[in-house]
Amino acid sequence: AKWCMLDYKTGRWSADDFETIRQHYGIQLGLYALAARELLGRLPDRVEVVLLGSELHRVEFELTEPFLSDATRRIAAAIARLRRAD
């Protein structure tokens, strides 16, 4: 069965600025996808941010290896920064 992971967001994003939205939420959606793979043994078929406002806009994230590798690298860097702050 195919399944999609959705993350609903509010805020003042310009719906046509998809690249900025992907940059801003990429690490979060990558983390969700990696957690799903760890817990369920597979990635979701799709991962999307749904922007709530006067209209709904959906931004899909492609779960490519480069995307997941970048998310893993960024998560590790964030954890390292937190550990240094202790």
PyMOL Python script that loads the backbone (N, CA, C, O; Angstrom):
from pymol import cmd

cmd.read_pdbstr("""\
ATOM      1  N   ALA A   1       0.839  -1.185   0.000  1.00  0.00           N
ATOM      2  CA  ALA A   1       0.000   0.000   0.000  1.00  0.00           C
ATOM      3  C   ALA A   1       0.884   1.249   0.000  1.00  0.00           C
ATOM      4  O   ALA A   1       1.915   1.295   0.671  1.00  0.00           O
ATOM      5  N   LYS A   2       0.470   2.239  -0.750  1.00  0.00           N
ATOM      6  CA  LYS A   2       1.201   3.502  -0.786  1.00  0.00           C
ATOM      7  C   LYS A   2       0.689   4.416   0.311  1.00  0.00           C
ATOM      8  O   LYS A   2      -0.482   4.379   0.688  1.00  0.00           O
ATOM      9  N   TRP A   3       1.606   5.244   0.815  1.00  0.00           N
ATOM     10  CA  TRP A   3       1.181   6.197   1.835  1.00  0.00           C
ATOM     11  C   TRP A   3       1.977   7.479   1.740  1.00  0.00           C
ATOM     12  O   TRP A   3       3.112   7.499   1.263  1.00  0.00           O
ATOM     13  N   CYS A   4       1.354   8.554   2.208  1.00  0.00           N
ATOM     14  CA  CYS A   4       1.925   9.890   2.133  1.00  0.00           C
ATOM     15  C   CYS A   4       1.985  10.468   3.543  1.00  0.00           C
ATOM     16  O   CYS A   4       1.033  10.342   4.312  1.00  0.00           O
ATOM     17  N   MET A   5       3.098  11.097   3.875  1.00  0.00           N
ATOM     18  CA  MET A   5       3.253  11.788   5.150  1.00  0.00           C
ATOM     19  C   MET A   5       3.034  13.272   4.896  1.00  0.00           C
ATOM     20  O   MET A   5       3.723  13.869   4.068  1.00  0.00           O
ATOM     21  N   LEU A   6       2.072  13.877   5.607  1.00  0.00           N
ATOM     22  CA  LEU A   6       1.757  15.287   5.455  1.00  0.00           C
ATOM     23  C   LEU A   6       2.128  16.034   6.718  1.00  0.00           C
ATOM     24  O   LEU A   6       1.933  15.530   7.824  1.00  0.00           O
ATOM     25  N   ASP A   7       2.662  17.237   6.559  1.00  0.00           N
ATOM     26  CA  ASP A   7       2.963  18.121   7.680  1.00  0.00           C
ATOM     27  C   ASP A   7       2.270  19.445   7.390  1.00  0.00           C
ATOM     28  O   ASP A   7       2.644  20.162   6.462  1.00  0.00           O
ATOM     29  N   TYR A   8       1.262  19.761   8.188  1.00  0.00           N
ATOM     30  CA  TYR A   8       0.486  20.980   7.986  1.00  0.00           C
ATOM     31  C   TYR A   8       1.189  22.154   8.658  1.00  0.00           C
ATOM     32  O   TYR A   8       1.637  22.045   9.799  1.00  0.00           O
ATOM     33  N   LYS A   9       1.285  23.280   7.944  1.00  0.00           N
ATOM     34  CA  LYS A   9       1.982  24.463   8.445  1.00  0.00           C
ATOM     35  C   LYS A   9       1.100  25.697   8.283  1.00  0.00           C
ATOM     36  O   LYS A   9       0.377  25.847   7.299  1.00  0.00           O
ATOM     37  N   THR A  10       1.182  26.564   9.269  1.00  0.00           N
ATOM     38  CA  THR A  10       0.581  27.879   9.155  1.00  0.00           C
ATOM     39  C   THR A  10       1.717  28.882   9.053  1.00  0.00           C
ATOM     40  O   THR A  10       2.859  28.558   9.379  1.00  0.00           O
ATOM     41  N   GLY A  11       1.430  30.052   8.622  1.00  0.00           N
ATOM     42  CA  GLY A  11       2.467  31.065   8.512  1.00  0.00           C
ATOM     43  C   GLY A  11       2.244  31.916   7.288  1.00  0.00           C
ATOM     44  O   GLY A  11       1.206  31.839   6.630  1.00  0.00           O
ATOM     45  N   ARG A  12       3.218  32.712   7.003  1.00  0.00           N
ATOM     46  CA  ARG A  12       3.075  33.684   5.918  1.00  0.00           C
ATOM     47  C   ARG A  12       4.023  33.377   4.765  1.00  0.00           C
ATOM     48  O   ARG A  12       4.716  34.268   4.273  1.00  0.00           O
ATOM     49  N   TRP A  13       4.054  32.137   4.340  1.00  0.00           N
ATOM     50  CA  TRP A  13       4.903  31.768   3.214  1.00  0.00           C
ATOM     51  C   TRP A  13       4.234  32.158   1.920  1.00  0.00           C
ATOM     52  O   TRP A  13       3.014  32.072   1.781  1.00  0.00           O
ATOM     53  N   SER A  14       5.039  32.585   0.981  1.00  0.00           N
ATOM     54  CA  SER A  14       4.557  32.790  -0.373  1.00  0.00           C
ATOM     55  C   SER A  14       4.462  31.410  -1.026  1.00  0.00           C
ATOM     56  O   SER A  14       5.452  30.684  -1.116  1.00  0.00           O
ATOM     57  N   ALA A  15       3.289  31.067  -1.467  1.00  0.00           N
ATOM     58  CA  ALA A  15       3.067  29.716  -1.991  1.00  0.00           C
ATOM     59  C   ALA A  15       3.889  29.426  -3.237  1.00  0.00           C
ATOM     60  O   ALA A  15       4.098  28.261  -3.574  1.00  0.00           O
ATOM     61  N   ASP A  16       4.356  30.454  -3.926  1.00  0.00           N
ATOM     62  CA  ASP A  16       5.143  30.192  -5.139  1.00  0.00           C
ATOM     63  C   ASP A  16       6.639  30.131  -4.853  1.00  0.00           C
ATOM     64  O   ASP A  16       7.433  29.938  -5.774  1.00  0.00           O
ATOM     65  N   ASP A  17       7.033  30.290  -3.602  1.00  0.00           N
ATOM     66  CA  ASP A  17       8.450  30.238  -3.231  1.00  0.00           C
ATOM     67  C   ASP A  17       8.801  28.839  -2.717  1.00  0.00           C
ATOM     68  O   ASP A  17       9.244  28.671  -1.580  1.00  0.00           O
ATOM     69  N   PHE A  18       8.595  27.848  -3.574  1.00  0.00           N
ATOM     70  CA  PHE A  18       8.757  26.458  -3.173  1.00  0.00           C
ATOM     71  C   PHE A  18      10.172  26.132  -2.714  1.00  0.00           C
ATOM     72  O   PHE A  18      10.354  25.334  -1.795  1.00  0.00           O
ATOM     73  N   GLU A  19      11.175  26.738  -3.342  1.00  0.00           N
ATOM     74  CA  GLU A  19      12.559  26.419  -2.971  1.00  0.00           C
ATOM     75  C   GLU A  19      12.867  26.883  -1.546  1.00  0.00           C
ATOM     76  O   GLU A  19      13.531  26.163  -0.801  1.00  0.00           O
ATOM     77  N   THR A  20      12.401  28.059  -1.158  1.00  0.00           N
ATOM     78  CA  THR A  20      12.603  28.541   0.213  1.00  0.00           C
ATOM     79  C   THR A  20      11.886  27.637   1.200  1.00  0.00           C
ATOM     80  O   THR A  20      12.417  27.340   2.270  1.00  0.00           O
ATOM     81  N   ILE A  21      10.694  27.202   0.851  1.00  0.00           N
ATOM     82  CA  ILE A  21       9.935  26.297   1.723  1.00  0.00           C
ATOM     83  C   ILE A  21      10.687  24.974   1.860  1.00  0.00           C
ATOM     84  O   ILE A  21      10.779  24.427   2.959  1.00  0.00           O
ATOM     85  N   ARG A  22      11.221  24.460   0.762  1.00  0.00           N
ATOM     86  CA  ARG A  22      11.991  23.206   0.818  1.00  0.00           C
ATOM     87  C   ARG A  22      13.239  23.366   1.677  1.00  0.00           C
ATOM     88  O   ARG A  22      13.582  22.464   2.441  1.00  0.00           O
ATOM     89  N   GLN A  23      13.922  24.505   1.562  1.00  0.00           N
ATOM     90  CA  GLN A  23      15.112  24.747   2.378  1.00  0.00           C
ATOM     91  C   GLN A  23      14.745  24.837   3.860  1.00  0.00           C
ATOM     92  O   GLN A  23      15.438  24.282   4.712  1.00  0.00           O
ATOM     93  N   HIS A  24      13.666  25.529   4.156  1.00  0.00           N
ATOM     94  CA  HIS A  24      13.279  25.759   5.548  1.00  0.00           C
ATOM     95  C   HIS A  24      12.817  24.474   6.239  1.00  0.00           C
ATOM     96  O   HIS A  24      13.161  24.232   7.396  1.00  0.00           O
ATOM     97  N   TYR A  25      12.041  23.655   5.531  1.00  0.00           N
ATOM     98  CA  TYR A  25      11.456  22.462   6.148  1.00  0.00           C
ATOM     99  C   TYR A  25      12.140  21.160   5.753  1.00  0.00           C
ATOM    100  O   TYR A  25      11.723  20.096   6.210  1.00  0.00           O
ATOM    101  N   GLY A  26      13.172  21.209   4.923  1.00  0.00           N
ATOM    102  CA  GLY A  26      13.802  19.986   4.437  1.00  0.00           C
ATOM    103  C   GLY A  26      14.332  19.088   5.533  1.00  0.00           C
ATOM    104  O   GLY A  26      14.106  17.878   5.504  1.00  0.00           O
ATOM    105  N   ILE A  27      15.041  19.665   6.512  1.00  0.00           N
ATOM    106  CA  ILE A  27      15.610  18.834   7.573  1.00  0.00           C
ATOM    107  C   ILE A  27      14.500  18.172   8.396  1.00  0.00           C
ATOM    108  O   ILE A  27      14.622  17.011   8.787  1.00  0.00           O
ATOM    109  N   GLN A  28      13.429  18.908   8.653  1.00  0.00           N
ATOM    110  CA  GLN A  28      12.319  18.358   9.435  1.00  0.00           C
ATOM    111  C   GLN A  28      11.633  17.214   8.696  1.00  0.00           C
ATOM    112  O   GLN A  28      11.378  16.162   9.280  1.00  0.00           O
ATOM    113  N   LEU A  29      11.336  17.416   7.417  1.00  0.00           N
ATOM    114  CA  LEU A  29      10.673  16.364   6.649  1.00  0.00           C
ATOM    115  C   LEU A  29      11.602  15.182   6.411  1.00  0.00           C
ATOM    116  O   LEU A  29      11.160  14.034   6.384  1.00  0.00           O
ATOM    117  N   GLY A  30      12.897  15.465   6.236  1.00  0.00           N
ATOM    118  CA  GLY A  30      13.867  14.376   6.122  1.00  0.00           C
ATOM    119  C   GLY A  30      13.927  13.551   7.391  1.00  0.00           C
ATOM    120  O   GLY A  30      13.991  12.323   7.338  1.00  0.00           O
ATOM    121  N   LEU A  31      13.905  14.222   8.532  1.00  0.00           N
ATOM    122  CA  LEU A  31      13.912  13.521   9.820  1.00  0.00           C
ATOM    123  C   LEU A  31      12.673  12.653   9.965  1.00  0.00           C
ATOM    124  O   LEU A  31      12.768  11.506  10.402  1.00  0.00           O
ATOM    125  N   TYR A  32      11.516  13.185   9.605  1.00  0.00           N
ATOM    126  CA  TYR A  32      10.282  12.393   9.675  1.00  0.00           C
ATOM    127  C   TYR A  32      10.371  11.152   8.786  1.00  0.00           C
ATOM    128  O   TYR A  32       9.986  10.058   9.200  1.00  0.00           O
ATOM    129  N   ALA A  33      10.879  11.325   7.566  1.00  0.00           N
ATOM    130  CA  ALA A  33      10.974  10.197   6.632  1.00  0.00           C
ATOM    131  C   ALA A  33      11.949   9.146   7.150  1.00  0.00           C
ATOM    132  O   ALA A  33      11.669   7.949   7.080  1.00  0.00           O
ATOM    133  N   LEU A  34      13.099   9.592   7.672  1.00  0.00           N
ATOM    134  CA  LEU A  34      14.085   8.647   8.220  1.00  0.00           C
ATOM    135  C   LEU A  34      13.541   7.922   9.442  1.00  0.00           C
ATOM    136  O   LEU A  34      13.803   6.733   9.624  1.00  0.00           O
ATOM    137  N   ALA A  35      12.785   8.626  10.280  1.00  0.00           N
ATOM    138  CA  ALA A  35      12.163   7.986  11.450  1.00  0.00           C
ATOM    139  C   ALA A  35      11.148   6.939  11.006  1.00  0.00           C
ATOM    140  O   ALA A  35      11.069   5.859  11.592  1.00  0.00           O
ATOM    141  N   ALA A  36      10.378   7.254   9.981  1.00  0.00           N
ATOM    142  CA  ALA A  36       9.415   6.280   9.465  1.00  0.00           C
ATOM    143  C   ALA A  36      10.128   5.041   8.943  1.00  0.00           C
ATOM    144  O   ALA A  36       9.681   3.917   9.173  1.00  0.00           O
ATOM    145  N   ARG A  37      11.248   5.249   8.233  1.00  0.00           N
ATOM    146  CA  ARG A  37      12.005   4.105   7.729  1.00  0.00           C
ATOM    147  C   ARG A  37      12.544   3.260   8.874  1.00  0.00           C
ATOM    148  O   ARG A  37      12.522   2.031   8.810  1.00  0.00           O
ATOM    149  N   GLU A  38      13.027   3.916   9.918  1.00  0.00           N
ATOM    150  CA  GLU A  38      13.563   3.189  11.085  1.00  0.00           C
ATOM    151  C   GLU A  38      12.463   2.400  11.795  1.00  0.00           C
ATOM    152  O   GLU A  38      12.674   1.253  12.188  1.00  0.00           O
ATOM    153  N   LEU A  39      11.298   3.012  11.956  1.00  0.00           N
ATOM    154  CA  LEU A  39      10.217   2.366  12.709  1.00  0.00           C
ATOM    155  C   LEU A  39       9.399   1.375  11.885  1.00  0.00           C
ATOM    156  O   LEU A  39       8.965   0.345  12.399  1.00  0.00           O
ATOM    157  N   LEU A  40       9.189   1.688  10.604  1.00  0.00           N
ATOM    158  CA  LEU A  40       8.296   0.883   9.779  1.00  0.00           C
ATOM    159  C   LEU A  40       9.009   0.038   8.737  1.00  0.00           C
ATOM    160  O   LEU A  40       8.396  -0.810   8.088  1.00  0.00           O
ATOM    161  N   GLY A  41      10.307   0.274   8.578  1.00  0.00           N
ATOM    162  CA  GLY A  41      11.072  -0.509   7.621  1.00  0.00           C
ATOM    163  C   GLY A  41      10.989  -0.015   6.196  1.00  0.00           C
ATOM    164  O   GLY A  41      11.508  -0.666   5.289  1.00  0.00           O
ATOM    165  N   ARG A  42      10.347   1.123   5.975  1.00  0.00           N
ATOM    166  CA  ARG A  42      10.278   1.684   4.628  1.00  0.00           C
ATOM    167  C   ARG A  42       9.967   3.165   4.694  1.00  0.00           C
ATOM    168  O   ARG A  42       9.375   3.664   5.651  1.00  0.00           O
ATOM    169  N   LEU A  43      10.387   3.849   3.643  1.00  0.00           N
ATOM    170  CA  LEU A  43      10.097   5.267   3.526  1.00  0.00           C
ATOM    171  C   LEU A  43       8.657   5.475   3.070  1.00  0.00           C
ATOM    172  O   LEU A  43       8.077   4.598   2.429  1.00  0.00           O
ATOM    173  N   PRO A  44       8.080   6.621   3.393  1.00  0.00           N
ATOM    174  CA  PRO A  44       6.784   6.940   2.794  1.00  0.00           C
ATOM    175  C   PRO A  44       6.943   7.088   1.283  1.00  0.00           C
ATOM    176  O   PRO A  44       8.039   7.351   0.789  1.00  0.00           O
ATOM    177  N   ASP A  45       5.851   6.920   0.564  1.00  0.00           N
ATOM    178  CA  ASP A  45       5.897   7.106  -0.884  1.00  0.00           C
ATOM    179  C   ASP A  45       6.013   8.581  -1.247  1.00  0.00           C
ATOM    180  O   ASP A  45       6.614   8.929  -2.263  1.00  0.00           O
ATOM    181  N   ARG A  46       5.444   9.440  -0.423  1.00  0.00           N
ATOM    182  CA  ARG A  46       5.533  10.886  -0.615  1.00  0.00           C
ATOM    183  C   ARG A  46       5.585  11.564   0.744  1.00  0.00           C
ATOM    184  O   ARG A  46       5.039  11.066   1.728  1.00  0.00           O
ATOM    185  N   VAL A  47       6.257  12.717   0.776  1.00  0.00           N
ATOM    186  CA  VAL A  47       6.295  13.572   1.956  1.00  0.00           C
ATOM    187  C   VAL A  47       5.977  14.979   1.474  1.00  0.00           C
ATOM    188  O   VAL A  47       6.594  15.477   0.533  1.00  0.00           O
ATOM    189  N   GLU A  48       5.007  15.618   2.129  1.00  0.00           N
ATOM    190  CA  GLU A  48       4.582  16.943   1.690  1.00  0.00           C
ATOM    191  C   GLU A  48       4.372  17.878   2.868  1.00  0.00           C
ATOM    192  O   GLU A  48       4.022  17.452   3.969  1.00  0.00           O
ATOM    193  N   VAL A  49       4.591  19.160   2.616  1.00  0.00           N
ATOM    194  CA  VAL A  49       4.172  20.222   3.515  1.00  0.00           C
ATOM    195  C   VAL A  49       2.892  20.793   2.920  1.00  0.00           C
ATOM    196  O   VAL A  49       2.822  21.081   1.726  1.00  0.00           O
ATOM    197  N   VAL A  50       1.885  20.952   3.765  1.00  0.00           N
ATOM    198  CA  VAL A  50       0.630  21.564   3.334  1.00  0.00           C
ATOM    199  C   VAL A  50       0.554  22.919   4.027  1.00  0.00           C
ATOM    200  O   VAL A  50       0.480  23.001   5.253  1.00  0.00           O
ATOM    201  N   LEU A  51       0.572  23.984   3.219  1.00  0.00           N
ATOM    202  CA  LEU A  51       0.532  25.344   3.744  1.00  0.00           C
ATOM    203  C   LEU A  51      -0.924  25.773   3.880  1.00  0.00           C
ATOM    204  O   LEU A  51      -1.669  25.813   2.900  1.00  0.00           O
ATOM    205  N   LEU A  52      -1.316  26.092   5.112  1.00  0.00           N
ATOM    206  CA  LEU A  52      -2.678  26.501   5.381  1.00  0.00           C
ATOM    207  C   LEU A  52      -2.781  28.018   5.301  1.00  0.00           C
ATOM    208  O   LEU A  52      -1.898  28.729   5.779  1.00  0.00           O
ATOM    209  N   GLY A  53      -3.809  28.491   4.723  1.00  0.00           N
ATOM    210  CA  GLY A  53      -4.049  29.922   4.589  1.00  0.00           C
ATOM    211  C   GLY A  53      -5.393  30.105   3.910  1.00  0.00           C
ATOM    212  O   GLY A  53      -6.286  29.270   4.053  1.00  0.00           O
ATOM    213  N   SER A  54      -5.536  31.191   3.173  1.00  0.00           N
ATOM    214  CA  SER A  54      -6.791  31.396   2.459  1.00  0.00           C
ATOM    215  C   SER A  54      -6.983  30.307   1.402  1.00  0.00           C
ATOM    216  O   SER A  54      -8.110  29.989   1.021  1.00  0.00           O
ATOM    217  N   GLU A  55      -5.876  29.745   0.939  1.00  0.00           N
ATOM    218  CA  GLU A  55      -5.894  28.606   0.025  1.00  0.00           C
ATOM    219  C   GLU A  55      -4.913  27.563   0.542  1.00  0.00           C
ATOM    220  O   GLU A  55      -3.965  27.899   1.251  1.00  0.00           O
ATOM    221  N   LEU A  56      -5.136  26.305   0.192  1.00  0.00           N
ATOM    222  CA  LEU A  56      -4.186  25.253   0.536  1.00  0.00           C
ATOM    223  C   LEU A  56      -3.157  25.124  -0.576  1.00  0.00           C
ATOM    224  O   LEU A  56      -3.498  25.121  -1.759  1.00  0.00           O
ATOM    225  N   HIS A  57      -1.904  25.019  -0.183  1.00  0.00           N
ATOM    226  CA  HIS A  57      -0.823  24.771  -1.134  1.00  0.00           C
ATOM    227  C   HIS A  57      -0.005  23.610  -0.606  1.00  0.00           C
ATOM    228  O   HIS A  57       0.279  23.531   0.589  1.00  0.00           O
ATOM    229  N   ARG A  58       0.371  22.709  -1.500  1.00  0.00           N
ATOM    230  CA  ARG A  58       1.154  21.540  -1.116  1.00  0.00           C
ATOM    231  C   ARG A  58       2.514  21.607  -1.786  1.00  0.00           C
ATOM    232  O   ARG A  58       2.621  21.913  -2.973  1.00  0.00           O
ATOM    233  N   VAL A  59       3.566  21.315  -1.001  1.00  0.00           N
ATOM    234  CA  VAL A  59       4.927  21.279  -1.515  1.00  0.00           C
ATOM    235  C   VAL A  59       5.474  19.885  -1.236  1.00  0.00           C
ATOM    236  O   VAL A  59       5.597  19.478  -0.081  1.00  0.00           O
ATOM    237  N   GLU A  60       5.799  19.158  -2.296  1.00  0.00           N
ATOM    238  CA  GLU A  60       6.291  17.790  -2.156  1.00  0.00           C
ATOM    239  C   GLU A  60       7.812  17.785  -2.046  1.00  0.00           C
ATOM    240  O   GLU A  60       8.499  18.569  -2.701  1.00  0.00           O
ATOM    241  N   PHE A  61       8.316  16.903  -1.219  1.00  0.00           N
ATOM    242  CA  PHE A  61       9.754  16.688  -1.048  1.00  0.00           C
ATOM    243  C   PHE A  61      10.085  15.336  -1.653  1.00  0.00           C
ATOM    244  O   PHE A  61       9.481  14.326  -1.293  1.00  0.00           O
ATOM    245  N   GLU A  62      11.040  15.312  -2.566  1.00  0.00           N
ATOM    246  CA  GLU A  62      11.447  14.051  -3.189  1.00  0.00           C
ATOM    247  C   GLU A  62      12.415  13.334  -2.257  1.00  0.00           C
ATOM    248  O   GLU A  62      13.415  13.912  -1.833  1.00  0.00           O
ATOM    249  N   LEU A  63      12.128  12.107  -1.945  1.00  0.00           N
ATOM    250  CA  LEU A  63      12.945  11.329  -1.014  1.00  0.00           C
ATOM    251  C   LEU A  63      14.078  10.627  -1.751  1.00  0.00           C
ATOM    252  O   LEU A  63      14.161   9.399  -1.772  1.00  0.00           O
ATOM    253  N   THR A  64      14.935  11.420  -2.347  1.00  0.00           N
ATOM    254  CA  THR A  64      16.097  10.894  -3.057  1.00  0.00           C
ATOM    255  C   THR A  64      17.216  10.622  -2.047  1.00  0.00           C
ATOM    256  O   THR A  64      17.190  11.126  -0.924  1.00  0.00           O
ATOM    257  N   GLU A  65      18.180   9.832  -2.456  1.00  0.00           N
ATOM    258  CA  GLU A  65      19.327   9.581  -1.571  1.00  0.00           C
ATOM    259  C   GLU A  65      20.077  10.867  -1.236  1.00  0.00           C
ATOM    260  O   GLU A  65      20.455  11.050  -0.079  1.00  0.00           O
ATOM    261  N   PRO A  66      20.310  11.775  -2.203  1.00  0.00           N
ATOM    262  CA  PRO A  66      20.970  13.028  -1.827  1.00  0.00           C
ATOM    263  C   PRO A  66      20.171  13.833  -0.795  1.00  0.00           C
ATOM    264  O   PRO A  66      20.756  14.417   0.117  1.00  0.00           O
ATOM    265  N   PHE A  67      18.852  13.868  -0.931  1.00  0.00           N
ATOM    266  CA  PHE A  67      18.014  14.583   0.041  1.00  0.00           C
ATOM    267  C   PHE A  67      18.139  13.955   1.421  1.00  0.00           C
ATOM    268  O   PHE A  67      18.326  14.660   2.412  1.00  0.00           O
ATOM    269  N   LEU A  68      18.037  12.631   1.487  1.00  0.00           N
ATOM    270  CA  LEU A  68      18.122  11.941   2.781  1.00  0.00           C
ATOM    271  C   LEU A  68      19.530  12.040   3.372  1.00  0.00           C
ATOM    272  O   LEU A  68      19.678  12.178   4.586  1.00  0.00           O
ATOM    273  N   SER A  69      20.555  11.971   2.537  1.00  0.00           N
ATOM    274  CA  SER A  69      21.935  12.117   3.019  1.00  0.00           C
ATOM    275  C   SER A  69      22.162  13.514   3.581  1.00  0.00           C
ATOM    276  O   SER A  69      22.805  13.673   4.618  1.00  0.00           O
ATOM    277  N   ASP A  70      21.635  14.529   2.895  1.00  0.00           N
ATOM    278  CA  ASP A  70      21.769  15.902   3.377  1.00  0.00           C
ATOM    279  C   ASP A  70      21.039  16.076   4.705  1.00  0.00           C
ATOM    280  O   ASP A  70      21.561  16.713   5.620  1.00  0.00           O
ATOM    281  N   ALA A  71      19.842  15.518   4.817  1.00  0.00           N
ATOM    282  CA  ALA A  71      19.096  15.598   6.077  1.00  0.00           C
ATOM    283  C   ALA A  71      19.869  14.918   7.194  1.00  0.00           C
ATOM    284  O   ALA A  71      19.944  15.453   8.300  1.00  0.00           O
ATOM    285  N   THR A  72      20.446  13.750   6.931  1.00  0.00           N
ATOM    286  CA  THR A  72      21.234  13.030   7.933  1.00  0.00           C
ATOM    287  C   THR A  72      22.438  13.859   8.366  1.00  0.00           C
ATOM    288  O   THR A  72      22.738  13.948   9.557  1.00  0.00           O
ATOM    289  N   ARG A  73      23.131  14.470   7.397  1.00  0.00           N
ATOM    290  CA  ARG A  73      24.287  15.310   7.712  1.00  0.00           C
ATOM    291  C   ARG A  73      23.883  16.514   8.555  1.00  0.00           C
ATOM    292  O   ARG A  73      24.557  16.841   9.532  1.00  0.00           O
ATOM    293  N   ARG A  74      22.784  17.176   8.185  1.00  0.00           N
ATOM    294  CA  ARG A  74      22.331  18.353   8.921  1.00  0.00           C
ATOM    295  C   ARG A  74      21.859  17.997  10.328  1.00  0.00           C
ATOM    296  O   ARG A  74      22.071  18.770  11.263  1.00  0.00           O
ATOM    297  N   ILE A  75      21.227  16.846  10.489  1.00  0.00           N
ATOM    298  CA  ILE A  75      20.781  16.397  11.808  1.00  0.00           C
ATOM    299  C   ILE A  75      21.991  16.109  12.691  1.00  0.00           C
ATOM    300  O   ILE A  75      22.013  16.507  13.856  1.00  0.00           O
ATOM    301  N   ALA A  76      23.001  15.420  12.149  1.00  0.00           N
ATOM    302  CA  ALA A  76      24.221  15.120  12.907  1.00  0.00           C
ATOM    303  C   ALA A  76      24.930  16.408  13.321  1.00  0.00           C
ATOM    304  O   ALA A  76      25.438  16.504  14.438  1.00  0.00           O
ATOM    305  N   ALA A  77      24.967  17.399  12.424  1.00  0.00           N
ATOM    306  CA  ALA A  77      25.608  18.675  12.747  1.00  0.00           C
ATOM    307  C   ALA A  77      24.846  19.401  13.853  1.00  0.00           C
ATOM    308  O   ALA A  77      25.461  19.998  14.736  1.00  0.00           O
ATOM    309  N   ALA A  78      23.527  19.356  13.812  1.00  0.00           N
ATOM    310  CA  ALA A  78      22.719  20.002  14.852  1.00  0.00           C
ATOM    311  C   ALA A  78      22.932  19.323  16.204  1.00  0.00           C
ATOM    312  O   ALA A  78      23.016  20.000  17.229  1.00  0.00           O
ATOM    313  N   ILE A  79      23.020  18.002  16.214  1.00  0.00           N
ATOM    314  CA  ILE A  79      23.270  17.269  17.458  1.00  0.00           C
ATOM    315  C   ILE A  79      24.653  17.625  17.998  1.00  0.00           C
ATOM    316  O   ILE A  79      24.814  17.818  19.203  1.00  0.00           O
ATOM    317  N   ALA A  80      25.647  17.713  17.122  1.00  0.00           N
ATOM    318  CA  ALA A  80      27.000  18.080  17.553  1.00  0.00           C
ATOM    319  C   ALA A  80      27.014  19.482  18.159  1.00  0.00           C
ATOM    320  O   ALA A  80      27.688  19.712  19.164  1.00  0.00           O
ATOM    321  N   ARG A  81      26.275  20.425  17.558  1.00  0.00           N
ATOM    322  CA  ARG A  81      26.212  21.778  18.123  1.00  0.00           C
ATOM    323  C   ARG A  81      25.565  21.773  19.498  1.00  0.00           C
ATOM    324  O   ARG A  81      26.011  22.488  20.396  1.00  0.00           O
ATOM    325  N   LEU A  82      24.516  20.973  19.670  1.00  0.00           N
ATOM    326  CA  LEU A  82      23.854  20.878  20.970  1.00  0.00           C
ATOM    327  C   LEU A  82      24.779  20.281  22.027  1.00  0.00           C
ATOM    328  O   LEU A  82      24.798  20.731  23.172  1.00  0.00           O
ATOM    329  N   ARG A  83      25.543  19.271  21.634  1.00  0.00           N
ATOM    330  CA  ARG A  83      26.479  18.643  22.585  1.00  0.00           C
ATOM    331  C   ARG A  83      27.572  19.611  23.006  1.00  0.00           C
ATOM    332  O   ARG A  83      27.978  19.619  24.169  1.00  0.00           O
ATOM    333  N   ARG A  84      28.054  20.430  22.072  1.00  0.00           N
ATOM    334  CA  ARG A  84      29.080  21.422  22.417  1.00  0.00           C
ATOM    335  C   ARG A  84      28.544  22.475  23.371  1.00  0.00           C
ATOM    336  O   ARG A  84      29.304  23.049  24.151  1.00  0.00           O
ATOM    337  N   ALA A  85      27.253  22.733  23.318  1.00  0.00           N
ATOM    338  CA  ALA A  85      26.639  23.751  24.162  1.00  0.00           C
ATOM    339  C   ALA A  85      26.496  23.269  25.604  1.00  0.00           C
ATOM    340  O   ALA A  85      26.306  24.086  26.504  1.00  0.00           O
ATOM    341  N   ASP A  86      26.582  21.963  25.839  1.00  0.00           N
ATOM    342  CA  ASP A  86      26.439  21.434  27.213  1.00  0.00           C
ATOM    343  C   ASP A  86      27.557  21.839  28.048  1.00  0.00           C
ATOM    344  O   ASP A  86      27.606  21.488  29.227  1.00  0.00           O
TER     345      ASP A  86
END
""", "prot")
cmd.dss("prot")
cmd.show_as("cartoon", "prot")
cmd.util.cbc("prot")
cmd.orient("prot")
